[in-house]
Amino acid sequence: MDLGLQGTKALVTGASRGLGFATALGLSKEGCEVSINSRNLEKIKVAAETISSQSGGEVHPICADISESGSPSQVVDTAVDMMNGLDILVTNSGGPPSGAFETFDDQAWSDAINLNFMSHLKLIRAALPHLKESKAASVLTITSMSVKQPVPNLVLSNSVRSATVGLTKTLALELGHLRIRFNSILPGWTSTERVQELMAFRADQNQTSIEQEIAKQAHDSPFNRLASPEEFANVAVFLVSPAASYMTGTMIAVDGGMYKATY
C-alpha cells in the first residue's frame, strides 16, 4: 500500500530513542522529510544520523526541552524553517517518575503536567497555523495504555496522560472542519529504554531482577512478550498518513492484548 507520505514534512518530539525514534525512522523510510527533537544534543544528532543512514532521507535534529515554557513553540518554528512547512506532528515525551500517590509533592505534579500534558498542548498550538496550510495535516499524540487501565506505581502518568487524550479527542471534533486529523496511540509495554527503567524500579521494590519483572509483565499479553518499537511505529506511520484519511478522534491501543476490557 502506498501511504502517500512521499514529500510530506513531519516533526517528531522525544525522538532520540524508543517510540519517538522508531516512528521518525518509519516516517523517513516512507519518504517524509523529518525533524526530530530531544533535550540531549549529542543523542539527537546521533539519532538523526542513524535515521538518515538507514532511510536515505533528510533528517533535522533539534535540541530543546519541551517541558520548558517557551520550548515547544521554538521547536515547531525551527522545524518549519528547516523544512519550509509542516504536515505531520507527532507529540511524544518521556514519562514521569514511578511511585505511589503519597510520595509526590506539588512540584512533582507540576513537572508531570508540563512534560506530559502542556508540552502536547503547546506543540499543537504552535503547529496549527502551519497545519492549516497543509493538504495532509495530521497530529498524533503518544500517550499510554494507562489512560484506560491504570498501571501500579505510575499515578503521575495515569492521571496526566488522560488529559492529553481528552485534548486529542476534543481537537478532533473542534478542528475537523479544517481537515486536520487528531489521533492518539496508547502503547502498552514495549521494549524501550523507558520500560527498562520502570522494570528496574519494580525489581528494586520487589527484590527481583529486571528480567523477572519483564517476564511477569509479558505474561499479561496473549503473545507472552513485549512489543518492539517497530511494531508501534508501523501503526503510528499508518495513522498519520493520508492512507488513514477518514480516521480522527481515535485512541488506538498498541498493547498486544494487555488491556482486557471489551471497549
PLY file of the C-alpha trace (Angstrom):
ply
format ascii 1.0
element vertex 263
property float x
property float y
property float z
element edge 262
property int vertex1
property int vertex2
end_header
0.00 0.00 0.00
1.22 3.49 -0.87
0.72 5.51 2.31
1.01 8.80 0.44
3.78 10.13 2.66
6.37 10.85 -0.03
7.37 14.51 0.17
5.48 15.29 3.38
7.11 17.05 6.32
6.95 15.70 9.85
8.07 16.78 13.32
8.52 14.09 15.97
9.42 15.07 19.54
11.08 12.84 22.10
12.78 11.06 19.23
16.32 10.30 20.33
15.25 6.81 21.42
12.30 4.49 21.93
8.90 5.07 20.36
9.73 8.53 19.01
12.89 7.32 17.30
11.14 4.30 15.78
8.29 6.50 14.49
10.67 9.03 12.96
12.60 6.23 11.28
9.41 4.74 9.88
8.28 8.10 8.51
11.66 8.75 6.95
11.62 5.35 5.24
8.25 6.25 3.73
9.66 9.41 2.15
8.96 12.07 4.78
11.35 14.87 5.47
11.65 14.64 9.24
12.65 16.95 12.08
13.34 15.22 15.39
13.66 16.66 18.86
15.28 15.73 22.15
16.71 17.66 25.09
20.11 15.96 24.66
22.13 17.47 21.81
24.53 14.60 21.25
21.83 11.94 21.37
19.56 13.74 18.91
22.44 14.29 16.50
23.29 10.59 16.60
19.62 9.69 16.14
19.34 11.95 13.09
22.46 10.46 11.53
21.25 6.92 12.21
17.82 7.54 10.70
19.27 9.25 7.64
21.78 6.47 7.07
19.04 3.83 7.17
16.42 5.68 5.13
18.43 7.94 2.86
16.11 10.78 3.85
16.71 14.27 5.16
16.55 14.44 8.96
16.94 17.60 11.05
17.94 17.38 14.74
16.51 19.99 17.14
17.73 20.16 20.74
15.24 21.54 23.29
13.46 20.50 26.48
9.77 20.62 25.55
8.74 20.69 29.22
10.15 24.22 29.47
7.73 27.06 28.88
8.82 28.51 25.54
10.48 25.44 24.03
7.54 23.84 22.19
6.91 26.88 20.01
10.64 27.24 19.35
10.85 23.60 18.28
7.92 23.99 15.88
9.28 27.25 14.45
12.71 25.70 13.91
11.24 22.63 12.20
9.07 24.75 9.92
12.03 26.94 8.98
14.19 23.89 8.23
11.55 22.09 6.17
9.62 25.07 4.79
6.34 23.80 6.16
4.72 21.11 8.30
2.21 18.35 7.52
2.55 15.92 10.42
3.11 16.49 14.13
3.88 13.60 16.48
3.94 14.75 20.09
5.88 12.45 22.36
7.66 12.93 25.66
9.38 10.91 28.33
7.40 9.65 31.27
7.30 11.00 34.83
8.85 9.13 37.78
7.42 5.95 39.23
5.89 5.99 42.68
2.72 5.95 44.77
0.44 8.95 45.33
1.81 9.91 48.76
5.41 10.07 47.55
4.87 13.09 45.26
4.69 16.75 46.21
3.19 19.66 44.27
6.39 20.21 42.27
6.38 16.62 41.03
2.79 17.04 39.84
3.61 20.35 38.18
6.59 18.80 36.40
4.47 15.88 35.18
1.78 18.23 33.87
4.35 20.30 31.99
6.01 17.22 30.49
3.03 15.03 29.68
0.23 17.50 29.01
1.33 21.09 28.49
4.09 20.08 26.06
1.50 18.39 23.81
-0.85 21.35 24.07
1.84 23.93 23.29
3.28 21.95 20.37
-0.17 21.61 18.81
-0.99 25.28 19.35
2.28 26.37 17.73
1.83 23.96 14.82
-1.78 24.82 13.99
-1.11 27.80 11.66
1.18 25.60 9.57
-1.08 22.54 9.64
-3.95 24.69 8.36
-1.92 25.22 5.18
-1.27 21.50 4.66
-3.31 19.19 2.43
-2.38 16.20 4.59
-2.45 17.61 8.13
-2.29 15.07 10.93
-1.46 15.16 14.64
-0.62 12.10 16.69
-0.27 12.26 20.46
1.60 9.38 22.04
0.10 8.65 25.44
-0.25 5.30 27.24
-2.46 2.30 27.77
-2.64 3.57 31.37
-5.35 6.07 30.39
-7.68 3.06 30.12
-6.12 0.73 32.64
-4.04 2.45 35.36
-0.61 0.97 35.95
0.52 0.37 39.56
3.06 2.90 40.86
2.52 5.25 37.91
-0.03 7.65 39.43
1.52 10.69 37.70
1.39 9.09 34.26
-2.04 7.52 34.84
-3.51 10.90 35.72
-1.80 13.41 33.48
-1.80 11.42 30.23
-5.59 11.18 30.46
-5.74 14.94 29.97
-3.81 14.62 26.71
-6.29 12.04 25.44
-9.14 14.40 26.32
-7.41 17.21 24.44
-6.83 14.98 21.40
-10.46 13.90 21.17
-11.72 17.45 21.65
-9.49 18.87 18.92
-10.55 16.12 16.50
-14.14 17.31 16.93
-13.38 21.03 17.09
-10.97 21.26 14.16
-12.22 18.53 11.85
-13.77 21.11 9.56
-10.22 22.30 8.82
-9.32 18.77 7.63
-6.76 18.35 10.41
-6.85 14.88 11.91
-6.09 14.21 15.60
-5.47 10.72 16.95
-3.66 9.10 19.85
-1.85 5.82 20.30
-1.96 4.20 23.72
1.14 1.99 23.77
1.36 -0.95 26.09
4.58 -2.44 27.36
7.24 -2.06 24.68
10.95 -2.91 24.70
12.28 0.61 25.16
14.79 2.25 27.48
11.90 3.82 29.40
10.40 0.39 30.11
13.80 -0.88 31.23
13.86 1.97 33.76
10.37 1.14 35.01
11.26 -2.54 35.34
14.40 -1.60 37.26
12.16 0.31 39.70
9.89 -2.73 40.09
12.86 -5.03 40.54
14.17 -2.82 43.32
10.76 -2.70 45.03
10.18 -6.47 44.73
13.75 -7.65 45.30
13.78 -9.38 41.94
15.64 -8.86 38.65
14.73 -6.74 35.65
14.46 -9.92 33.58
11.98 -11.42 36.03
9.84 -8.29 36.02
9.81 -8.17 32.21
8.76 -11.82 32.08
5.91 -11.18 34.53
4.69 -8.18 32.53
4.97 -10.03 29.21
2.66 -12.70 30.60
-0.20 -10.15 30.53
-0.20 -10.37 26.73
-1.57 -13.43 24.93
1.61 -13.18 22.83
3.62 -13.59 26.06
6.08 -10.88 25.04
6.54 -7.12 24.93
6.15 -5.16 21.71
9.09 -3.95 19.67
9.35 -0.21 18.94
9.00 -1.04 15.24
5.61 -2.67 15.83
4.41 0.52 17.47
5.89 2.67 14.69
4.12 0.68 11.97
0.76 1.71 13.43
1.88 5.30 14.04
3.13 5.79 10.47
-0.10 4.47 9.01
-2.26 6.56 11.34
-0.61 9.88 10.39
-0.56 9.02 6.70
-3.12 10.04 4.05
-3.99 6.34 3.80
-5.83 6.79 7.13
-7.66 9.89 5.88
-11.03 9.01 7.49
-9.57 8.25 10.92
-9.76 11.02 13.51
-10.53 11.12 17.22
-9.35 7.53 17.63
-7.46 6.23 20.65
-5.72 3.09 19.47
-4.11 0.69 21.94
-0.97 -0.98 20.61
-0.62 -3.29 23.59
-0.61 -6.90 22.43
-3.97 -7.53 24.11
-2.83 -6.44 27.58
-5.90 -4.22 28.02
-8.61 -6.71 28.90
-11.90 -4.79 28.61
-14.14 -5.14 25.56
-14.42 -1.38 24.96
0 1
1 2
2 3
3 4
4 5
5 6
6 7
7 8
8 9
9 10
10 11
11 12
12 13
13 14
14 15
15 16
16 17
17 18
18 19
19 20
20 21
21 22
22 23
23 24
24 25
25 26
26 27
27 28
28 29
29 30
30 31
31 32
32 33
33 34
34 35
35 36
36 37
37 38
38 39
39 40
40 41
41 42
42 43
43 44
44 45
45 46
46 47
47 48
48 49
49 50
50 51
51 52
52 53
53 54
54 55
55 56
56 57
57 58
58 59
59 60
60 61
61 62
62 63
63 64
64 65
65 66
66 67
67 68
68 69
69 70
70 71
71 72
72 73
73 74
74 75
75 76
76 77
77 78
78 79
79 80
80 81
81 82
82 83
83 84
84 85
85 86
86 87
87 88
88 89
89 90
90 91
91 92
92 93
93 94
94 95
95 96
96 97
97 98
98 99
99 100
100 101
101 102
102 103
103 104
104 105
105 106
106 107
107 108
108 109
109 110
110 111
111 112
112 113
113 114
114 115
115 116
116 117
117 118
118 119
119 120
120 121
121 122
122 123
123 124
124 125
125 126
126 127
127 128
128 129
129 130
130 131
131 132
132 133
133 134
134 135
135 136
136 137
137 138
138 139
139 140
140 141
141 142
142 143
143 144
144 145
145 146
146 147
147 148
148 149
149 150
150 151
151 152
152 153
153 154
154 155
155 156
156 157
157 158
158 159
159 160
160 161
161 162
162 163
163 164
164 165
165 166
166 167
167 168
168 169
169 170
170 171
171 172
172 173
173 174
174 175
175 176
176 177
177 178
178 179
179 180
180 181
181 182
182 183
183 184
184 185
185 186
186 187
187 188
188 189
189 190
190 191
191 192
192 193
193 194
194 195
195 196
196 197
197 198
198 199
199 200
200 201
201 202
202 203
203 204
204 205
205 206
206 207
207 208
208 209
209 210
210 211
211 212
212 213
213 214
214 215
215 216
216 217
217 218
218 219
219 220
220 221
221 222
222 223
223 224
224 225
225 226
226 227
227 228
228 229
229 230
230 231
231 232
232 233
233 234
234 235
235 236
236 237
237 238
238 239
239 240
240 241
241 242
242 243
243 244
244 245
245 246
246 247
247 248
248 249
249 250
250 251
251 252
252 253
253 254
254 255
255 256
256 257
257 258
258 259
259 260
260 261
261 262
